[in-house]
Each structure stands twice: as structure tokens, then as C-alpha cells.
Amino acid sequence: MHVQIPNEYLTQFVNITSKVIKPNINIPLLRNILLDIQKDKIYVVGTDLEIQVRAYFETQNEKETKITVHSPTFSQYINSLDSQELLDLEIKEHKLIIKHNNSKTQFIIKPATEYPLLTAQQTKKVVSIRKDSLIQALEKTLFCASKDELRPILTGVHFNISKETLETVSTDTYRLSYTKTPLENKPKEPINFTAPARSLQHLLRILQNTALEEFIDTDTVSILVGTTNGDEESSLVIFNYGPVEITIRLIDGEFPNYKEIIPQEFEYEYKITTEEFNTKLSRVGIFAQSSISQRVIMRFSKDNLTLEAEAQETGKAEENLKISTIKAPENSQLTMGFQYRFIKEIVPFFKETFIFKTKGEISPAVLMSKGDSTFIHVVMPLKL
């Protein structure tokens, strides 16, 4: 059997599917990429059974067949070729033979009959959303998901899709990140689910991949939920982005009631310039990262914020910047301590300024843009 494939398509789709394959997975066949050759298109598939990426490009083939080929070897080889080449593929006697120019390369292939797939028995479309909006929602929540597998539900990002908005939220119990995105296409019914952050990182990389845009003629992503065999409730979420389909196994369990976690009452509110704060925080952070606690102390007065960090072995840093007090008890001062990384990771998401709110020194702090409830970050202080 002979097939001709433009290498520019094959390279792009093999690259995004191979990223989800775990080299040490205990099912040897899943170290391979699946090539599903149909009469009018070719599908490239990679999975670890927690996430699956399937992408297709259109082509005309005389016969249909399915094969699997070792992912790292195949990926490295086709990436070494000129992307503009037209490759001639021949499948013969358990071998995949690739010919181009005056070269010929053989790959050992294995049959695809036992290749396990992450397949939904029934699916229903939930909503379509602009790619850029989904990227922003993921960027602002993924970093905040827990790494602790003892509470699996917190290792994911929770999606709450209503008739008006998409809410995404993540928490590791020390901080919480929340976004709300208006929906242009209203879903028929509300739905919520929690998807693993690790799998969503793969989705984010695919959506951010500018090289793929040449092969994808849409800027929207369709979100569907599906069930696997024997499941009554949704156990899969599927993101369709043009010819690319990302299927993710959902996390079982009930996500915490995040609306009760986000504080609503505050005694202190300050307006801070993002760029100046971030620059001075980075300098203080040199010492914070050298200390055991990695703590940054923030001292607020009426028009000044002092950032401090001390490392016993290396020294101490102190930086001052002007701020505006929106709300605070008269003649009050506020001193709070935070884990340096928790503040450093969130501040760059605010463009020019951000609002820092809290009820007191031992209460959670809320960071957000003035008058904007579409992105809220909550962080717990450290004991001083």
C-alpha cells in the first residue's frame, strides 16, 4: 500500500500528538503513534488514556488501514526532513517505508487492532468559545492547581458553564484563581466539570501554537462532554479546534464551593502600579528565595508600600513604592507576609495597576483589577 503525504502536515500533527505520550508508560503499544489512513483523510493519534490528541488532514488514498509506529523515533525523523517535501509512504510486511528524494527509511510497525483509545460512547456539545478567551482562562488558572495527588480534585481546573458565562477556577488551598468569561454562543443547559491541569497544559500549548494556525481555519473551540462505556455521568471533555480534537478524562469528585472561599468584605484596599511593584518584588525576591520560608513581608501605610525579605545566610532587602489608599482605617498600618512565588506568579497578569484587598493581617488577600470581577486571585498570608 502506497500513500503520499505532505510533510508539513505530518510534522505538525505528529509533534502535537507525540507530546502526550509518556515514554515509560506500562502499556508498550502506547509508546507509539497511531496512523489511521482512511479514503479521504489521515488521522494522527497519540494518547496516554488520560488525554488523547487526534488530528487529521485531507488526502486521497486507495485503501484504508491502521498502523502504529514508535513515537520518539518517528517524530525525530520526520522533523529532520524538509517540511515542504512530499513523502511517499509504503506499508509492507510489518514495515513502514518512507521514501523521499534518494533516501529510504524503514520503521517497524505494530498492528493497531489492540491500540487503546479514549473514546466517548455518547457526546453532546456544550458551547463554542473564542480560542483567545479560552487561552486566557487557562493561563490564569492552571498555575494555581495543586500538585498534591492526595486530593485529586484539586489537581484540576474546574469549569462552570452557565447560560451566560464560563467560569474557571483552581486552588491548592493556599491560593485560588478565578476567571469569568462572557459567552457569545449561549449553551442550552448549564454544566460543570473538573479536568486535570496536566492534560489542560497540553491543550493550552496546542492553542498557543502559532505554527498550527496555517492549517486551522477557525478561531473558535467547541467544548463537548461525553461518557465512556458504562458511565452514566459525563467522564470525558472534548475540545474541538478545527481538525484537532483533544479528549481529556475528567476527575471524579466534588470541587470546593469556590464562591464561599472568595472574600466579599474588606477593611483595606490599595491601588498598586504593576510594573514598579513587579520590578521591586523581583529584587526583594532574590533574598526571599534564599531563605527557608521564602517569605516577602508587605508593609502598607497611607501612600507607601514597603517590601522586605531576609535570608539569614545572605542578607536583607527592602524596597519602597508609592501606592494609593482606596480604603483603610484612619492612621492605620497593615503588615502581611506571603510566600514570594505566590505573589510573583500572579502580578504579571495585571496590565497597569491592580487592587490589593484584605480584611486584616491574618485574612486572605484578594488581587484584582479595579472594578473588574472577571479575574480574581485569592492568596493566604503567612504567620509573622
C-alpha positions as CSV (number, residue, x, y, z in Angstrom):
1,M,0.0,0.0,0.0
2,H,1.3,3.4,-1.0
3,V,0.4,6.8,0.4
4,Q,1.7,10.3,-0.4
5,I,1.7,12.8,2.5
6,P,2.8,16.4,2.6
7,N,5.4,16.5,5.3
8,E,4.3,19.9,6.6
9,Y,1.0,18.5,7.8
10,L,2.5,15.2,9.1
11,T,5.2,17.0,11.1
12,Q,2.8,19.5,12.7
13,F,0.3,16.8,13.7
14,V,2.9,14.3,14.9
15,N,4.5,17.0,17.0
16,I,1.3,17.8,18.9
17,T,0.2,14.2,19.3
18,S,3.6,12.8,20.4
19,K,3.7,15.3,23.3
20,V,1.1,13.5,25.3
21,I,2.8,10.1,25.0
22,K,4.7,9.0,28.2
23,P,7.9,7.2,27.3
24,N,7.8,4.9,30.3
25,I,4.1,4.1,30.2
26,N,3.4,0.5,31.2
27,I,1.5,-0.3,28.0
28,P,4.2,-0.6,25.4
29,L,1.8,0.0,22.5
30,L,1.0,3.4,23.9
31,R,4.6,4.5,23.2
32,N,3.5,4.5,19.6
33,I,1.6,7.0,17.4
34,L,-1.5,5.7,15.6
35,L,-1.8,6.4,11.9
36,D,-5.4,5.9,10.8
37,I,-5.4,6.0,7.0
38,Q,-8.9,6.5,5.5
39,K,-10.1,7.0,1.9
40,D,-10.3,10.8,2.2
41,K,-8.1,11.7,5.2
42,I,-5.4,10.5,7.6
43,Y,-5.7,10.7,11.4
44,V,-2.7,11.0,13.6
45,V,-3.4,9.9,17.2
46,G,-1.4,9.9,20.5
47,T,-2.8,9.0,23.9
48,D,-1.9,8.0,27.5
49,L,-5.5,7.2,28.3
50,E,-5.8,10.4,30.4
51,I,-5.6,12.7,27.4
52,Q,-5.8,11.9,23.7
53,V,-4.9,14.2,20.8
54,R,-6.3,13.3,17.4
55,A,-5.7,15.4,14.3
56,Y,-6.4,14.9,10.6
57,F,-5.6,16.2,7.2
58,E,-7.4,15.5,4.0
59,T,-5.8,13.4,1.3
60,Q,-6.9,10.7,-1.2
61,N,-5.9,7.1,-0.5
62,E,-6.7,3.9,-2.4
63,K,-7.0,1.7,0.6
64,E,-7.7,2.1,4.3
65,T,-5.5,0.8,7.1
66,K,-4.3,1.5,10.6
67,I,-0.8,1.2,11.9
68,T,1.3,2.3,14.9
69,V,4.9,3.4,14.8
70,H,7.3,4.2,17.6
71,S,6.6,7.9,18.6
72,P,10.1,9.3,19.5
73,T,11.9,7.7,16.6
74,F,9.3,8.6,14.0
75,S,8.9,12.1,15.3
76,Q,12.6,12.9,15.3
77,Y,13.0,11.5,11.8
78,I,10.2,13.5,10.1
79,N,11.3,16.6,11.9
80,S,14.7,16.2,10.3
81,L,13.2,16.4,6.8
82,D,12.3,19.4,4.8
83,S,8.8,20.4,5.7
84,Q,8.0,21.1,2.1
85,E,8.8,17.6,0.9
86,L,6.1,15.2,-0.3
87,L,6.7,11.9,1.4
88,D,6.0,8.5,-0.2
89,L,4.8,6.0,2.4
90,E,4.7,2.3,1.7
91,I,3.3,-0.2,4.2
92,K,4.7,-3.6,3.6
93,E,5.3,-6.7,5.8
94,H,5.2,-5.1,9.2
95,K,7.3,-2.2,8.0
96,L,6.6,1.5,7.1
97,I,8.9,2.6,4.3
98,I,9.4,6.3,3.8
99,K,10.9,7.5,0.5
100,H,11.9,11.0,-0.3
101,N,14.4,12.3,-2.9
102,N,17.0,9.5,-3.0
103,S,16.5,8.3,0.6
104,K,14.6,5.3,2.0
105,T,13.9,4.7,5.7
106,Q,12.2,1.7,7.3
107,F,10.2,1.7,10.6
108,I,9.0,-1.4,12.4
109,I,5.2,-1.1,12.8
110,K,2.8,-2.8,15.0
111,P,-0.9,-3.5,14.3
112,A,-3.4,-1.1,15.6
113,T,-6.1,-3.6,16.5
114,E,-5.2,-3.5,20.2
115,Y,-4.3,0.2,20.3
116,P,-6.4,1.5,23.2
117,L,-8.3,4.8,22.6
118,L,-10.0,7.3,24.8
119,T,-13.4,7.1,23.1
120,A,-16.7,8.7,24.1
121,Q,-19.8,6.5,23.6
122,Q,-22.1,9.5,23.6
123,T,-21.3,13.2,23.3
124,K,-23.2,16.4,23.5
125,K,-22.0,19.9,22.5
126,V,-21.9,22.3,25.4
127,V,-20.6,25.6,23.9
128,S,-18.3,27.2,21.5
129,I,-15.8,29.8,22.7
130,R,-13.2,32.0,21.1
131,K,-9.7,30.5,21.2
132,D,-8.1,33.6,22.8
133,S,-10.7,33.7,25.6
134,L,-10.1,30.0,26.4
135,I,-6.3,30.6,26.4
136,Q,-6.6,33.5,28.9
137,A,-8.9,31.5,31.2
138,L,-6.4,28.6,31.2
139,E,-3.3,30.8,31.6
140,K,-4.9,32.5,34.7
141,T,-5.9,29.3,36.5
142,L,-3.6,26.4,35.5
143,F,-0.6,27.6,37.6
144,C,-2.7,27.6,40.7
145,A,-3.8,23.9,40.6
146,S,-2.5,21.7,43.3
147,K,0.4,19.2,42.7
148,D,-0.7,17.1,45.7
149,E,-2.2,13.8,44.4
150,L,-3.7,13.1,47.9
151,R,-6.6,15.4,46.9
152,P,-7.0,14.6,43.1
153,I,-9.9,17.1,42.7
154,L,-7.6,20.0,43.5
155,T,-5.1,19.0,40.8
156,G,-7.6,20.1,38.2
157,V,-9.3,23.3,36.8
158,H,-13.0,23.5,37.5
159,F,-15.2,24.6,34.6
160,N,-18.7,26.0,35.4
161,I,-20.6,26.8,32.2
162,S,-23.8,28.7,32.7
163,K,-26.2,30.2,30.1
164,E,-24.2,33.5,30.2
165,T,-20.6,32.7,31.2
166,L,-17.7,30.3,31.5
167,E,-16.1,30.3,35.0
168,T,-12.8,28.6,35.5
169,V,-11.3,28.2,38.9
170,S,-8.3,26.4,40.6
171,T,-6.9,26.2,44.1
172,D,-4.2,24.5,46.0
173,T,-5.7,25.6,49.4
174,Y,-3.1,28.3,49.8
175,R,-4.4,30.4,46.9
176,L,-7.3,30.4,44.5
177,S,-7.6,31.8,40.9
178,Y,-10.9,32.6,39.3
179,T,-11.9,33.8,35.8
180,K,-15.3,34.6,34.3
181,T,-15.7,34.8,30.5
182,P,-18.8,36.0,28.8
183,L,-20.2,33.6,26.2
184,E,-21.3,34.8,22.8
185,N,-23.0,31.4,22.0
186,K,-25.3,30.6,24.8
187,P,-25.3,26.9,25.9
188,K,-28.6,25.1,26.1
189,E,-28.0,23.9,29.7
190,P,-25.5,24.6,32.5
191,I,-22.8,22.1,33.2
192,N,-19.7,21.8,35.3
193,F,-16.7,19.5,35.4
194,T,-13.1,19.3,36.6
195,A,-10.3,18.5,34.2
196,P,-6.7,17.6,35.2
197,A,-4.3,20.5,35.0
198,R,-1.6,18.4,33.4
199,S,-3.9,17.5,30.5
200,L,-5.1,21.1,30.1
201,Q,-1.5,22.2,29.8
202,H,-1.3,20.1,26.6
203,L,-4.5,21.8,25.4
204,L,-3.0,25.2,26.2
205,R,0.2,24.5,24.3
206,I,-1.8,23.4,21.2
207,L,-4.0,26.5,21.3
208,Q,-0.9,28.7,21.7
209,N,0.9,27.0,18.8
210,T,1.1,29.7,16.1
211,A,2.6,27.3,13.6
212,L,-0.7,25.3,13.7
213,E,-2.7,28.4,12.6
214,E,-1.6,27.8,9.0
215,F,-3.5,24.5,8.9
216,I,-6.5,25.6,11.0
217,D,-9.1,28.0,9.6
218,T,-11.1,28.8,12.8
219,D,-10.5,30.8,15.9
220,T,-13.2,29.1,18.0
221,V,-13.1,26.0,20.1
222,S,-16.1,23.7,20.6
223,I,-16.4,22.1,24.0
224,L,-18.3,18.8,24.3
225,V,-18.8,16.3,27.1
226,G,-19.1,12.6,26.7
227,T,-19.5,9.3,28.5
228,T,-17.3,6.2,28.4
229,N,-18.7,2.7,28.3
230,G,-20.8,2.0,31.4
231,D,-20.7,5.6,32.7
232,E,-24.0,7.4,33.3
233,E,-22.4,10.8,34.0
234,S,-20.0,12.7,31.8
235,S,-16.5,11.4,32.2
236,L,-14.8,13.0,29.3
237,V,-14.5,16.5,27.9
238,I,-13.6,17.0,24.3
239,F,-12.1,20.2,22.8
240,N,-12.5,20.5,19.0
241,Y,-10.2,23.1,17.4
242,G,-10.5,22.7,13.7
243,P,-9.1,19.4,12.6
244,V,-7.6,18.8,16.1
245,E,-9.5,17.0,18.8
246,I,-8.3,16.9,22.4
247,T,-10.1,14.4,24.6
248,I,-9.5,14.6,28.4
249,R,-10.6,12.2,31.1
250,L,-12.4,14.1,33.9
251,I,-11.6,14.0,37.6
252,D,-14.2,12.4,39.8
253,G,-15.3,14.2,42.9
254,E,-16.9,17.5,44.1
255,F,-14.9,20.7,43.7
256,P,-14.9,23.0,46.7
257,N,-17.5,25.8,46.8
258,Y,-15.2,28.5,45.5
259,K,-17.9,31.2,45.8
260,E,-17.8,30.8,49.6
261,I,-14.0,31.0,49.6
262,I,-13.7,34.4,47.8
263,P,-13.9,37.1,50.4
264,Q,-16.6,39.8,50.0
265,E,-15.8,42.2,52.8
266,F,-12.6,44.3,53.2
267,E,-11.2,46.8,55.6
268,Y,-8.1,47.7,53.5
269,E,-7.9,48.4,49.8
270,Y,-4.9,49.7,47.9
271,K,-4.1,50.6,44.3
272,I,-0.7,49.5,43.2
273,T,1.3,50.1,39.9
274,T,2.0,46.7,38.4
275,E,5.3,47.3,36.6
276,E,7.0,49.1,39.6
277,F,5.7,46.6,42.1
278,N,6.9,43.6,39.9
279,T,10.4,45.1,39.4
280,K,10.9,45.8,43.1
281,L,9.4,42.4,44.1
282,S,11.9,40.7,41.9
283,R,14.8,42.4,43.7
284,V,13.4,41.5,47.1
285,G,12.8,38.0,45.8
286,I,16.5,37.4,45.4
287,F,16.7,37.2,49.1
288,A,13.3,35.6,49.7
289,Q,14.2,32.7,47.5
290,S,17.4,32.2,49.5
291,S,15.5,31.8,52.8
292,I,13.8,28.8,54.2
293,S,10.4,30.4,54.4
294,Q,10.7,32.2,51.1
295,R,8.7,35.0,52.7
296,V,8.1,38.5,51.5
297,I,6.7,41.0,54.0
298,M,4.5,43.8,52.8
299,R,4.0,46.9,55.0
300,F,1.2,49.2,53.9
301,S,0.8,52.8,55.0
302,K,-1.3,55.6,53.6
303,D,0.7,56.2,50.5
304,N,3.7,53.8,50.7
305,L,4.3,50.1,50.4
306,T,7.5,48.5,51.7
307,L,8.6,45.1,50.5
308,E,11.1,43.2,52.7
309,A,12.8,39.9,52.6
310,E,15.6,38.5,54.6
311,A,17.9,35.4,54.2
312,Q,19.9,34.5,57.3
313,E,23.0,33.4,55.2
314,T,23.0,36.2,52.6
315,G,21.4,39.4,53.8
316,K,18.3,41.5,53.6
317,A,16.5,43.7,51.0
318,E,14.0,46.5,51.4
319,E,12.1,48.3,48.6
320,N,9.6,51.2,48.8
321,L,7.0,52.3,46.3
322,K,4.2,54.8,46.2
323,I,0.6,53.5,46.4
324,S,-2.9,54.9,46.6
325,T,-5.1,54.1,49.5
326,I,-8.7,53.4,48.5
327,K,-10.0,52.3,51.9
328,A,-8.3,51.8,55.3
329,P,-9.0,52.7,58.9
330,E,-7.6,56.2,59.8
331,N,-3.9,56.3,60.6
332,S,-3.7,52.5,60.2
333,Q,-0.8,50.4,59.1
334,L,-1.0,46.9,57.7
335,T,1.7,44.3,57.7
336,M,1.3,40.9,56.0
337,G,3.7,38.2,54.9
338,F,3.3,36.0,51.8
339,Q,5.1,33.2,50.0
340,Y,7.2,35.0,47.4
341,R,6.3,32.7,44.5
342,F,2.6,33.1,45.1
343,I,2.7,36.9,44.6
344,K,5.3,36.8,41.9
345,E,3.3,34.4,39.7
346,I,0.0,36.4,39.8
347,V,1.1,40.0,39.4
348,P,2.2,39.9,35.7
349,F,-1.5,39.1,34.8
350,F,-2.5,42.7,35.7
351,K,-1.7,45.2,32.9
352,E,-1.1,48.6,34.5
353,T,-2.5,48.6,38.1
354,F,-4.1,46.1,40.5
355,I,-6.1,46.4,43.6
356,F,-5.0,44.7,46.8
357,K,-7.8,44.0,49.3
358,T,-8.0,42.3,52.7
359,K,-9.9,42.3,55.9
360,G,-6.8,42.2,58.1
361,E,-3.3,40.8,58.7
362,I,-4.4,37.2,59.1
363,S,-7.2,37.3,56.5
364,P,-6.9,36.2,52.8
365,A,-5.8,38.9,50.4
366,V,-7.6,39.5,47.1
367,L,-5.8,40.8,44.0
368,M,-7.9,42.1,41.1
369,S,-8.2,44.9,38.6
370,K,-10.3,47.9,39.7
371,G,-14.0,47.3,39.0
372,D,-13.3,44.1,37.2
373,S,-14.7,40.8,38.7
374,T,-13.8,38.7,35.7
375,F,-10.4,37.8,37.2
376,I,-9.9,37.4,40.9
377,H,-7.0,35.9,42.8
378,V,-7.1,35.0,46.5
379,V,-3.9,34.2,48.5
380,M,-3.5,33.2,52.1
381,P,-0.9,35.1,54.2
382,L,1.8,33.6,56.3
383,K,2.1,33.9,60.0
384,L,4.5,36.6,61.1
